[in-house]
Amino acid sequence: MQPIMRSDKLQEVHSDIRGPVFVEAMKMRAQGIDVLRLNTGNPATFGFGMPDSVRNALMSRADEAVAYCDLKGMPDAREAICAYHKGRGVENITPDDCFIGNGVSELVTMALTALLNYGDEILVPSPDYSLWTNSVYIAGATPVHYICDEQSSWYPDLGDIKSKITPKTRAIVLINPNNPTGALYPRELLEQIVQIARENQLVIFSDEIYDRLVMDDLEHVPTATLAPDLLVVTMNGLSKSHIICGFRCGWMVISGQKEIAADFIAGLVQLSAMRLCANALTQLVIPAALNDPESTKEMLVPGGRLYEQREATCRELAKIPGISCVRNSAAFYVFPKLDIKKFNITDDQQFAMDYLHAKNVMIIPGRGFAWKEPDHFRIVMLPEPEQLAKAVRDLGDFLSTYWQTT
């Protein structure tokens, strides 16, 4: 019998967040070695608790989730989602424009599958969150990465975006706030990106899962508020802001020029119907969570956990010769840069593996985020501040004698 091979569409798919460094770390843990996992944004594993509002809604309404629900989601949950986005300035949407999924991950794959054909191209940021690039490949299309400029606070390079648009380009992806850099894009920049999309008739996918995790009194501007004349698909959810990653509770909202997208939206309905419905149990908490912003806000101010973890990480990184880092404004990630000449680094995965073996700390190399040079890595800032500070000090100690050998 001939070997049974995977689909060609999976040849470029990768997930370094749970890739070779992760696999090695799990082997070490199985051997009894205590590994600090700074690889994935999973707050509950670091002692963050589920808000009481979410717990109470789940416990008091569980019987309502026994049956299949509407393929787009429970009506009261979609009403709450619609009200949330309207409250942030998104116009001309109804609950019928809201689709609830098993996490944003499912919805990204669903939306790109419904839109893209073989040979199509879609603009995706570099660095990116690999879900987007992988989902483009699975849809049979080609991701074209535009550069986010570290010298300009990790903002998208407008010239690079323009230079990469071709007749095959169907859409552009924005991740704002950004993962892995923690950058927050200002209104003026978003307006310019929207104008590029307008001039080239591009669909906009705006991943805004971290829109409630913004620090320093800065404002998150929803992309859809700037593009009422374009088709905008906004992705959001509760995994990070309300510490319920395992609930897989995400949604997408279709806004703007929906009239010209009737067939695309019919495709979304078609794919939603195939899986009957999203997890009904976790949809029960959406109204309560969206009516409870305070449990999130208290983490983001001085004295709050996310704020103090950011401060501890950036403070200690600044002390390490050969590392530079753009301070994040949102989410809980930073994407530091290594002086690769100083450390002779040619392979960022090997660097991450060497650090893991030396200090029992797991980080993700930049290659996991569609970054071509071996000079970056992502830190997830979720452990307690002192634990994070120690991990970064350990990194400094490790680098003080590090010289990569092949």
Phi, psi and chi 1 to 4 in degrees:
 res  aa     phi    psi   chi1   chi2   chi3   chi4
   1 MET       -  135.9 -176.2  175.2  179.5      -
   2 GLN   -68.5  148.7  -67.4  -66.1  -39.7      -
   3 PRO   -58.3  141.9  -22.7   33.1      -      -
   4 ILE   -95.5  115.1  -60.8  172.0      -      -
   5 MET  -102.4  155.8  -51.7  -60.8  -71.9      -
   6 ARG   -70.6  161.2   76.7 -173.4   74.3 -179.8
   7 SER   -61.6  145.4  164.9      -      -      -
   8 ASP   -60.1  -26.5  -70.1  -17.2      -      -
   9 LYS   -66.0  -14.8  -65.6 -167.3  -62.9  -67.5
  10 LEU   -96.7   -0.8  -62.8 -177.9      -      -
  11 GLN   -61.0  -35.3  -66.9  -57.9  -46.2      -
  12 GLU   -97.4   -3.1  -60.7  -65.2  -27.4      -
  13 VAL   -73.0  135.5  170.4      -      -      -
  14 HIS  -150.5  156.4   64.0   90.7      -      -
  15 SER  -144.9   86.5  179.7      -      -      -
  16 ASP   -68.0  -19.7  -72.8   66.8      -      -
  17 ILE   -59.2  -32.5  -67.1  171.7      -      -
  18 ARG  -125.5   41.7  -65.4 -179.7 -177.7  -89.2
  19 GLY   -96.7 -149.5      -      -      -      -
  20 PRO   -58.4  -38.6  -26.0   34.8      -      -
  21 VAL   -66.4  -40.3 -179.9      -      -      -
  22 PHE   -61.6  -46.6  170.2   82.0      -      -
  23 VAL   -59.0  -43.3  171.6      -      -      -
  24 GLU   -64.1  -40.5  179.4   65.2   14.6      -
  25 ALA   -62.8  -38.7      -      -      -      -
  26 MET   -67.2  -34.7  -66.3  -56.0   96.6      -
  27 LYS   -63.5  -41.7  -70.7 -180.0 -178.5  177.3
  28 MET   -64.4  -41.6  -67.3  169.0   62.7      -
  29 ARG   -64.0  -38.0  -67.5 -172.6   70.4 -179.8
  30 ALA   -63.9  -24.4      -      -      -      -
  31 GLN   -87.2    4.4  -63.4  166.3    4.7      -
  32 GLY    90.8    9.8      -      -      -      -
  33 ILE   -87.0  129.7  -59.6  170.6      -      -
  34 ASP   -80.8  108.4 -174.6   17.6      -      -
  35 VAL  -106.7  129.4  174.9      -      -      -
  36 LEU   -84.4  117.1 -179.8   61.2      -      -
  37 ARG   -94.8  101.8  -68.2  176.8   53.2 -178.1
  38 LEU  -105.7   38.4  -56.5 -177.2      -      -
  39 ASN  -103.3  -26.9   66.1  -48.8      -      -
  40 THR  -138.8  144.8 -174.4      -      -      -
  41 GLY   -81.6   80.9      -      -      -      -
  42 ASN  -127.3   80.3 -164.9    5.3      -      -
  43 PRO   -56.6  -35.6  -24.4   34.4      -      -
  44 ALA   -62.8  -26.1      -      -      -      -
  45 THR   -74.4   -8.1   60.5      -      -      -
  46 PHE  -116.3   25.1  -66.7  100.4      -      -
  47 GLY    89.8    2.5      -      -      -      -
  48 PHE   -72.0  135.4  -74.0   80.7      -      -
  49 GLY  -102.4  151.3      -      -      -      -
  50 MET   -67.3  133.6  178.5  169.1   58.0      -
  51 PRO   -60.9  147.4  -21.9   32.8      -      -
  52 ASP   -59.3  -34.8  -71.3  -20.0      -      -
  53 SER   -59.4  -39.7   58.0      -      -      -
  54 VAL   -71.2  -46.2  171.3      -      -      -
  55 ARG   -59.7  -45.4  180.0  179.6  -69.3  102.1
  56 ASN   -64.3  -41.4  -66.1  -22.6      -      -
  57 ALA   -63.8  -39.3      -      -      -      -
  58 LEU   -66.8  -46.7 -176.1   66.1      -      -
  59 MET   -70.9  -37.0  -60.0  -56.8  -67.5      -
  60 SER   -79.9  -18.3   65.1      -      -      -
  61 ARG  -120.0   11.0  -60.4 -177.8   59.3 -165.0
  62 ALA   -55.2  -35.9      -      -      -      -
  63 ASP   -64.3  -19.8  -73.0  -16.0      -      -
  64 GLU   -74.7   -9.7  -60.7  174.8   38.6      -
  65 ALA  -107.2   15.8      -      -      -      -
  66 VAL   -73.5  -38.2  175.3      -      -      -
  67 ALA   -91.7  163.9      -      -      -      -
  68 TYR   -57.1  145.9  -68.0  130.3      -      -
  69 CYS  -110.1 -175.7   68.5      -      -      -
  70 ASP   -54.3  144.9 -174.4  -77.1      -      -
  71 LEU   -61.7  -24.9   61.5   87.7      -      -
  72 LYS   -88.0  -16.4  -69.7 -175.1  178.9 -179.6
  73 GLY   128.4  167.2      -      -      -      -
  74 MET   -62.6  138.3  -70.5 -179.0  166.8      -
  75 PRO   -56.5  -44.6  -27.9   36.2      -      -
  76 ASP   -69.4  -30.7   65.0  -24.8      -      -
  77 ALA   -68.1  -42.7      -      -      -      -
  78 ARG   -68.4  -33.8  -74.5 -172.6  -75.2  127.0
  79 GLU   -63.4  -40.3  -72.2  171.2    6.1      -
  80 ALA   -67.1  -40.6      -      -      -      -
  81 ILE   -63.4  -46.2  -69.3  166.0      -      -
  82 CYS   -60.1  -44.9 -176.6      -      -      -
  83 ALA   -63.6  -37.2      -      -      -      -
  84 TYR   -61.9  -48.4  173.2   77.0      -      -
  85 HIS   -72.9  -34.2  -71.9  -85.4      -      -
  86 LYS   -62.4  -40.6  -82.7 -172.8  170.5 -179.1
  87 GLY   -63.9  -19.6      -      -      -      -
  88 ARG   -96.9    4.2  -56.4 -152.8   64.5 -134.4
  89 GLY   106.0    2.3      -      -      -      -
  90 VAL   -78.7  125.8 -178.7      -      -      -
  91 GLU  -100.3  159.1  -60.7  177.0   -9.8      -
  92 ASN    56.6   46.0  -61.1  -41.3      -      -
  93 ILE  -123.1  153.5   56.7  171.7      -      -
  94 THR  -130.4  168.4   71.5      -      -      -
  95 PRO   -56.1  -25.3  -29.6   37.4      -      -
  96 ASP   -69.4  -15.5 -162.7   46.8      -      -
  97 ASP   -88.8    2.3  -60.9  -45.4      -      -
  98 CYS  -107.9  129.5  -55.3      -      -      -
  99 PHE  -118.3  125.5  -68.8   70.4      -      -
 100 ILE   -97.7  137.4  -60.7  173.5      -      -
 101 GLY  -131.9  174.1      -      -      -      -
 102 ASN   -80.3   72.9  -63.2  -55.6      -      -
 103 GLY    83.5  159.5      -      -      -      -
 104 VAL   -61.5  -29.4  166.9      -      -      -
 105 SER   -55.3  -47.4  -59.1      -      -      -
 106 GLU   -62.5  -40.7  178.7 -169.5   51.3      -
 107 LEU   -71.0  -35.5  -65.5  169.1      -      -
 108 VAL   -61.7  -49.1  167.6      -      -      -
 109 THR   -61.8  -40.5  -59.9      -      -      -
 110 MET   -63.3  -47.2 -174.4 -175.6  -63.0      -
 111 ALA   -65.8  -41.9      -      -      -      -
 112 LEU   -71.0  -34.6  -64.3 -177.2      -      -
 113 THR   -63.5  -38.8  -61.2      -      -      -
 114 ALA   -70.5  -26.7      -      -      -      -
 115 LEU   -95.4  -43.8  177.7   71.7      -      -
 116 LEU   -92.1  143.2  -62.2  173.1      -      -
 117 ASN  -111.8  165.2  -66.3  -51.0      -      -
 118 TYR   -58.4  133.1  -70.7  102.1      -      -
 119 GLY    95.1  -16.2      -      -      -      -
 120 ASP   -70.1  157.5  -75.6  -14.1      -      -
 121 GLU  -124.2  151.0  -63.6  176.3   -7.8      -
 122 ILE  -140.7  135.2  179.8  169.8      -      -
 123 LEU   -80.0  126.9  -67.3  162.9      -      -
 124 VAL  -130.2  139.8 -179.8      -      -      -
 125 PRO   -68.9  153.6   23.9  -33.4      -      -
 126 SER  -129.2  116.9  174.1      -      -      -
 127 PRO   -72.1  154.6   27.6  -35.3      -      -
 128 ASP  -127.6  173.6   79.5  -26.3      -      -
 129 TYR   -93.0  123.3 -179.8   56.2      -      -
 130 SER   -61.3  -19.3   59.0      -      -      -
 131 LEU   -50.8  -42.7  164.0   67.5      -      -
 132 TRP   -68.0  -50.4  -76.0   98.7      -      -
 133 THR   -60.6  -45.1  -66.3      -      -      -
 134 ASN   -62.2  -40.5  -72.3  -23.1      -      -
 135 SER   -68.0  -32.0  -64.7      -      -      -
 136 VAL   -64.0  -45.1  175.5      -      -      -
 137 TYR   -60.6  -43.7  -76.8  128.4      -      -
 138 ILE   -63.3  -32.0  -70.1  169.8      -      -
 139 ALA   -75.2   -6.2      -      -      -      -
 140 GLY    87.3    9.8      -      -      -      -
 141 ALA  -105.4 -172.1      -      -      -      -
 142 THR  -120.3  121.8  -59.2      -      -      -
 143 PRO   -78.0  132.1   28.1  -30.8      -      -
 144 VAL  -115.2  115.9  176.6      -      -      -
 145 HIS   -89.4  124.4  -69.3  100.8      -      -
 146 TYR   -97.5  149.4   64.1   85.2      -      -
 147 ILE   -83.3  133.8  -66.1  -62.2      -      -
 148 CYS   -97.1  129.7  -64.3      -      -      -
 149 ASP   -93.7  113.3 -175.0    0.0      -      -
 150 GLU   -61.6  -32.8 -173.0  170.5   15.5      -
 151 GLN   -72.3  -12.7  -59.2  -56.3  -47.8      -
 152 SER  -120.9   49.4  -62.4      -      -      -
 153 SER    59.5   28.2  -57.4      -      -      -
 154 TRP    66.9   24.3  -75.7  118.3      -      -
 155 TYR   -78.0  149.2  -65.6  163.1      -      -
 156 PRO   -58.2  139.6  -27.5   36.3      -      -
 157 ASP   -84.0  108.6 -175.9  -39.0      -      -
 158 LEU   -61.8  -40.7  -60.2  175.3      -      -
 159 GLY   -62.9  -39.4      -      -      -      -
 160 ASP   -67.3  -39.4 -165.2   54.8      -      -
 161 ILE   -58.4  -50.2  -68.8  173.7      -      -
 162 LYS   -60.4  -38.6  -67.2  176.0 -177.6  178.0
 163 SER   -69.5  -17.0   72.9      -      -      -
 164 LYS  -105.3    5.0  -69.9  175.9  175.8  172.9
 165 ILE   -82.9  130.2  -65.4  173.4      -      -
 166 THR  -129.8  174.7   74.6      -      -      -
 167 PRO   -60.3  -16.1  -27.1   36.5      -      -
 168 LYS   -88.4   -8.8  -63.0  179.4 -179.5 -179.8
 169 THR   -73.9  123.7  -51.7      -      -      -
 170 ARG  -103.4  -29.0  -62.3  -70.4  -52.6  -78.3
 171 ALA  -160.0  168.5      -      -      -      -
 172 ILE  -131.7  140.5 -177.1  168.8      -      -
 173 VAL  -103.9  130.7  174.8      -      -      -
 174 LEU  -115.6  134.8  -64.2  175.0      -      -
 175 ILE  -117.3  103.3  -55.6  175.4      -      -
 176 ASN  -146.7  113.4  177.1   41.9      -      -
 177 PRO   -60.5  154.8  -24.2   35.0      -      -
 178 ASN   -91.2  143.3 -173.6  -94.8      -      -
 179 ASN  -121.1  115.8  177.1    7.0      -      -
 180 PRO  -108.0    5.6   37.6  -38.1      -      -
 181 THR   -91.5  -19.8   66.4      -      -      -
 182 GLY    74.5   13.1      -      -      -      -
 183 ALA   -74.8  147.7      -      -      -      -
 184 LEU  -119.3  125.4  179.1   70.2      -      -
 185 TYR   -87.5  132.6  -58.3  157.5      -      -
 186 PRO   -74.5  160.9   26.8  -33.5      -      -
 187 ARG   -55.3  -45.5  178.6 -177.8  -61.7  -88.3
 188 GLU   -60.2  -40.2  -64.0   76.8   12.0      -
 189 LEU   -67.1  -44.5  174.8   65.5      -      -
 190 LEU   -61.1  -39.6  -70.0  170.1      -      -
 191 GLU   -60.4  -38.5  -71.1  173.0  -20.6      -
 192 GLN   -70.0  -37.9  -67.1  177.0   80.7      -
 193 ILE   -66.8  -42.2  -64.6  172.5      -      -
 194 VAL   -60.3  -38.7  165.8      -      -      -
 195 GLN   -65.0  -38.6 -177.8   58.8   27.1      -
 196 ILE   -61.6  -43.9  -66.5  172.1      -      -
 197 ALA   -62.5  -39.6      -      -      -      -
 198 ARG   -62.9  -46.6 -177.5  174.6  -68.9  119.5
 199 GLU   -67.0  -23.6  -68.2  170.2   -3.9      -
 200 ASN  -113.9   10.3  -67.3  -82.9      -      -
 201 GLN    53.5   50.4  -57.5 -177.6   52.9      -
 202 LEU   -99.1  142.1  -56.2 -179.6      -      -
 203 VAL   -72.3  143.5  176.1      -      -      -
 204 ILE  -110.7  124.4  -61.0  175.5      -      -
 205 PHE  -104.2  118.5  -69.2   97.5      -      -
 206 SER  -116.7  107.6 -170.0      -      -      -
 207 ASP   -87.0  108.4 -174.8  -20.0      -      -
 208 GLU  -121.8   33.1  -58.9  179.5    7.7      -
 209 ILE   -60.2  -24.3 -171.5   73.9      -      -
 210 TYR  -102.0   20.5  -62.7   99.5      -      -
 211 ASP   -65.1  -19.7   71.2  -23.2      -      -
 212 ARG   -95.6   -3.0  -67.3  175.7  -67.4  -79.1
 213 LEU  -108.8   65.6  -63.3  177.3      -      -
 214 VAL  -118.8  133.8  175.1      -      -      -
 215 MET  -110.6  176.8  -69.1  175.9  -87.7      -
 216 ASP    64.0   28.9  -53.0  -35.7      -      -
 217 ASP    58.9   26.8  -65.6  -38.8      -      -
 218 LEU   -87.3  163.4  -63.4  173.5      -      -
 219 GLU  -110.6  132.6  174.6 -165.4   21.5      -
 220 HIS   -91.8  127.4  174.9  -93.2      -      -
 221 VAL  -104.6  115.3  178.3      -      -      -
 222 PRO   -64.2  129.9  -20.8   33.1      -      -
 223 THR   -57.1  -38.3  -54.7      -      -      -
 224 ALA   -62.0  -25.5      -      -      -      -
 225 THR   -70.1  -18.2   62.3      -      -      -
 226 LEU   -99.7   -4.4  -52.8  175.1      -      -
 227 ALA  -137.1   57.8      -      -      -      -
 228 PRO   -68.2  -15.3   25.4  -35.0      -      -
 229 ASP   -97.5    0.8   57.2  -36.9      -      -
 230 LEU  -116.2  165.4  -57.9  177.1      -      -
 231 LEU   -86.3  120.9 -173.4   73.5      -      -
 232 VAL  -122.2  129.9 -179.3      -      -      -
 233 VAL  -111.8  109.7 -177.6      -      -      -
 234 THR   -98.3  127.7  -59.6      -      -      -
 235 MET  -103.6  137.3  -56.4  -72.1  179.7      -
 236 ASN  -157.6  177.1 -149.2  -46.1      -      -
 237 GLY   173.7 -174.8      -      -      -      -
 238 LEU  -109.5   -2.9  -59.7  177.2      -      -
 239 SER   -53.8  -45.9  -68.6      -      -      -
 240 LYS   -92.3  -45.4  -46.2  -60.7 -176.4  175.6
 241 SER   -70.2  -27.3   62.9      -      -      -
 242 HIS  -122.0   18.7  -72.9   77.3      -      -
 243 ILE    58.5   44.4  -36.7  -59.7      -      -
 244 ILE  -133.9   51.5   50.8  173.9      -      -
 245 CYS   -54.3  -41.1  -66.9      -      -      -
 246 GLY   -68.6  -16.0      -      -      -      -
 247 PHE   -70.8  -22.2  -78.6   33.2      -      -
 248 ARG    52.1   59.4  -49.0  -51.0  -59.9  130.3
 249 CYS  -114.9   93.8 -169.9      -      -      -
 250 GLY  -129.4  169.0      -      -      -      -
 251 TRP  -152.1  163.6   61.3   79.5      -      -
 252 MET  -131.4  148.4   63.2 -178.8  169.4      -
 253 VAL  -124.5  127.1  178.7      -      -      -
 254 ILE   -96.3  123.4  -45.3  -61.5      -      -
 255 SER  -137.8  169.8   64.0      -      -      -
 256 GLY    89.7 -136.6      -      -      -      -
 257 GLN   -82.2   70.9 -159.0  173.2    6.8      -
 258 LYS   -70.4  -22.2  -68.6  171.7  -76.1 -173.2
 259 GLU   -60.7  -37.7  -61.3   78.2   11.3      -
 260 ILE   -84.1   -4.0   65.2  169.2      -      -
 261 ALA  -112.3   20.7      -      -      -      -
 262 ALA   -58.2  -39.7      -      -      -      -
 263 ASP   -72.0  -39.1 -162.8   56.0      -      -
 264 PHE   -60.3  -45.5  165.7   61.4      -      -
 265 ILE   -65.2  -36.8  -65.3  170.6      -      -
 266 ALA   -61.1  -34.9      -      -      -      -
 267 GLY   -65.3  -38.2      -      -      -      -
 268 LEU   -63.2  -41.5  -65.8  176.0      -      -
 269 VAL   -63.7  -41.1  172.1      -      -      -
 270 GLN   -59.0  -46.9 -171.9  177.9   10.3      -
 271 LEU   -71.0  -35.8  -67.6  172.3      -      -
 272 SER   -63.7  -39.6  -62.9      -      -      -
 273 ALA   -65.8  -32.4      -      -      -      -
 274 MET   -60.0  -34.2  -76.5  176.3   59.4      -
 275 ARG  -101.3   15.2   54.7   86.4  155.2  111.3
 276 LEU    68.6  -62.3  -60.6  178.8      -      -
 277 CYS  -168.2  164.9   72.0      -      -      -
 278 ALA   -79.4  168.3      -      -      -      -
 279 ASN   -52.6  113.7 -172.9  -40.6      -      -
 280 ALA   -72.6  -32.5      -      -      -      -
 281 LEU   -59.7  -44.6 -169.2   63.5      -      -
 282 THR   -78.1  -18.4   57.5      -      -      -
 283 GLN   -66.2  -22.2  -66.0 -179.7   48.3      -
 284 LEU   -59.8  -26.7  -60.7  172.8      -      -
 285 VAL   -90.7   -8.7  -50.1      -      -      -
 286 ILE   -60.1  -50.0  -67.8  174.5      -      -
 287 PRO   -59.1  -43.7  -25.3   36.3      -      -
 288 ALA   -64.5  -42.2      -      -      -      -
 289 ALA   -64.5  -44.3      -      -      -      -
 290 LEU   -72.0  -16.0  -69.7  179.4      -      -
 291 ASN   -93.6    8.3  -76.8  -39.6      -      -
 292 ASP  -128.1   71.5  175.8   25.3      -      -
 293 PRO   -77.1  -19.4   29.4  -35.3      -      -
 294 GLU   -67.5  -35.7  -64.5  -52.7  -44.6      -
 295 SER   -63.7  -26.7   61.2      -      -      -
 296 THR   -82.3  -45.8  -58.1      -      -      -
 297 LYS   -59.8  -35.3  -70.1  178.1 -179.4  177.3
 298 GLU   -66.9  -16.2   66.2 -174.6   18.3      -
 299 MET   -81.8  -13.8  -61.1 -173.6  -67.5      -
 300 LEU  -107.0   -0.7  -57.4  167.7      -      -
 301 VAL  -107.1  162.6  -63.9      -      -      -
 302 PRO   -50.1  129.9  -30.0   37.0      -      -
 303 GLY    97.0  -21.7      -      -      -      -
 304 GLY   -78.3  155.4      -      -      -      -
 305 ARG   -62.0  -48.8  -91.6 -159.7   63.9  174.9
 306 LEU   -65.0  -38.4  -69.2 -180.0      -      -
 307 TYR   -62.9  -49.9 -178.2   92.6      -      -
 308 GLU   -68.4  -31.0  -64.0  -57.8  -29.1      -
 309 GLN   -69.0  -39.0  -72.7  159.6 -164.8      -
 310 ARG   -61.9  -45.4 -170.4  -92.3  -55.1  -95.7
 311 GLU   -61.2  -45.4  -64.3  -59.6  -68.3      -
 312 ALA   -63.3  -42.9      -      -      -      -
 313 THR   -65.9  -50.4  -56.0      -      -      -
 314 CYS   -67.6  -35.5  -67.7      -      -      -
 315 ARG   -61.7  -44.6 -179.5  176.0   62.1 -113.4
 316 GLU   -75.7  -34.5  -64.6  -59.4  -33.1      -
 317 LEU   -61.6  -36.7  -77.5  170.3      -      -
 318 ALA   -64.1  -17.7      -      -      -      -
 319 LYS   -88.1   -8.1  -61.4  175.8 -176.6  178.0
 320 ILE   -94.0  117.0  -57.7  176.2      -      -
 321 PRO   -62.0  134.4  -21.0   32.9      -      -
 322 GLY    93.1    4.0      -      -      -      -
 323 ILE  -127.6  137.3  -77.4 -171.6      -      -
 324 SER  -127.0  155.0   59.5      -      -      -
 325 CYS  -153.4  130.3 -177.8      -      -      -
 326 VAL   -83.4  121.4  177.4      -      -      -
 327 ARG   -62.9  132.5 -178.1 -175.6  178.8   88.8
 328 ASN   -78.6  152.2   67.8  -54.6      -      -
 329 SER  -108.3  -11.7  -61.0      -      -      -
 330 ALA  -154.4  173.6      -      -      -      -
 331 ALA    58.1 -155.8      -      -      -      -
 332 PHE  -140.8   47.4   34.7   69.1      -      -
 333 TYR  -131.4  148.6  -50.1  107.7      -      -
 334 VAL  -131.6  157.3  -74.1      -      -      -
 335 PHE  -129.3   74.4 -159.3   55.0      -      -
 336 PRO   -67.1  156.9  -17.5   31.4      -      -
 337 LYS  -110.1  137.0 -177.8  176.4 -177.3  178.6
 338 LEU  -100.5  142.3  -67.2  155.5      -      -
 339 ASP   -79.1   93.7 -177.9  -18.5      -      -
 340 ILE   -68.5  -24.9   55.3  176.9      -      -
 341 LYS   -70.8  -37.8  -68.7 -176.8  178.9  179.1
 342 LYS   -63.0  -34.4  178.4  178.6  176.8   65.6
 343 PHE  -110.5    3.5  -53.6  114.3      -      -
 344 ASN    58.1   39.5 -165.8   43.2      -      -
 345 ILE   -86.7  120.8  -66.1  174.0      -      -
 346 THR  -118.1  -11.1   58.1      -      -      -
 347 ASP  -137.1  107.2 -174.5  -29.9      -      -
 348 ASP   -71.2  -26.8   54.4   -6.0      -      -
 349 GLN   -68.5  -39.4 -176.9  171.3  -77.0      -
 350 GLN   -64.8  -39.5 -177.6 -176.2  -26.3      -
 351 PHE   -57.5  -47.6  160.1   73.0      -      -
 352 ALA   -63.0  -37.9      -      -      -      -
 353 MET   -68.3  -41.0 -161.6   76.1   77.5      -
 354 ASP   -64.2  -40.8  -68.4  -18.7      -      -
 355 TYR   -65.2  -40.6  178.0   41.2      -      -
 356 LEU   -58.6  -47.5  170.4   64.5      -      -
 357 HIS   -69.2  -33.3  -71.6  147.4      -      -
 358 ALA   -79.0  -39.0      -      -      -      -
 359 LYS  -125.1    1.9  -62.6  -64.3 -176.8  179.1
 360 ASN    59.7   39.5  -57.7  -24.8      -      -
 361 VAL  -126.1  129.6  177.1      -      -      -
 362 MET  -103.8  123.5  176.8  171.6   38.9      -
 363 ILE  -123.9  170.5   55.3  173.5      -      -
 364 ILE  -112.8  127.0  -58.5  -57.4      -      -
 365 PRO   -67.7  156.5   24.8  -33.5      -      -
 366 GLY   -59.7  -27.2      -      -      -      -
 367 ARG   -59.4  -24.0   70.4  169.3   66.8 -177.8
 368 GLY   -70.4   -6.9      -      -      -      -
 369 PHE  -124.7   32.2  -53.8   95.0      -      -
 370 ALA    57.7   36.5      -      -      -      -
 371 TRP  -103.9  121.8 -168.8 -105.5      -      -
 372 LYS   -77.8  -31.9  -67.1 -177.0  178.3  179.6
 373 GLU   -83.6  149.9  -61.4  -60.7  -37.5      -
 374 PRO   -86.1   38.4   33.9  -37.1      -      -
 375 ASP  -119.1   12.7   58.7   -5.3      -      -
 376 HIS  -136.3  161.3  -78.4   78.1      -      -
 377 PHE  -153.8  157.8   60.5   96.7      -      -
 378 ARG  -106.1  137.0 -170.8 -174.0   74.0  168.2
 379 ILE  -111.0  129.6  -65.4  177.1      -      -
 380 VAL   -92.4  118.5  176.1      -      -      -
 381 MET   -95.9   71.3  -60.2 -178.5  -67.8      -
 382 LEU  -116.7  -25.3  -75.9  175.5      -      -
 383 PRO   -63.6  168.0  -22.2   33.7      -      -
 384 GLU   -57.8  151.7  -67.3  -80.0    2.0      -
 385 PRO   -51.3  -44.6  -29.3   36.1      -      -
 386 GLU   -69.4  -34.5 -176.5   47.0   44.1      -
 387 GLN   -65.8  -40.8 -168.8  176.4   20.7      -
 388 LEU   -64.4  -45.4  -88.4  168.8      -      -
 389 ALA   -58.2  -42.3      -      -      -      -
 390 LYS   -64.3  -41.4 -179.6 -177.4 -177.3  -58.4
 391 ALA   -61.1  -39.6      -      -      -      -
 392 VAL   -72.5  -37.2  179.5      -      -      -
 393 ARG   -62.5  -39.4  -71.7 -165.8  -65.6  -91.4
 394 ASP   -61.5  -37.2  -74.0  -14.4      -      -
 395 LEU   -63.0  -43.2  175.0   62.3      -      -
 396 GLY   -61.5  -42.6      -      -      -      -
 397 ASP   -63.0  -42.1  180.0   66.3      -      -
 398 PHE   -62.2  -45.5  167.6   70.7      -      -
 399 LEU   -71.8  -20.1  -73.2  172.5      -      -
 400 SER   -62.3  -22.6   66.4      -      -      -
 401 THR  -125.8    9.3   58.7      -      -      -
 402 TYR   -81.8  134.8 -174.1   65.6      -      -
 403 TRP  -145.3  111.7 -178.7  -99.3      -      -
 404 GLN   -69.6  131.8 -172.3  172.2   99.3      -
 405 THR  -120.5  151.3   55.7      -      -      -
 406 THR   -91.8      -   57.1      -      -      -
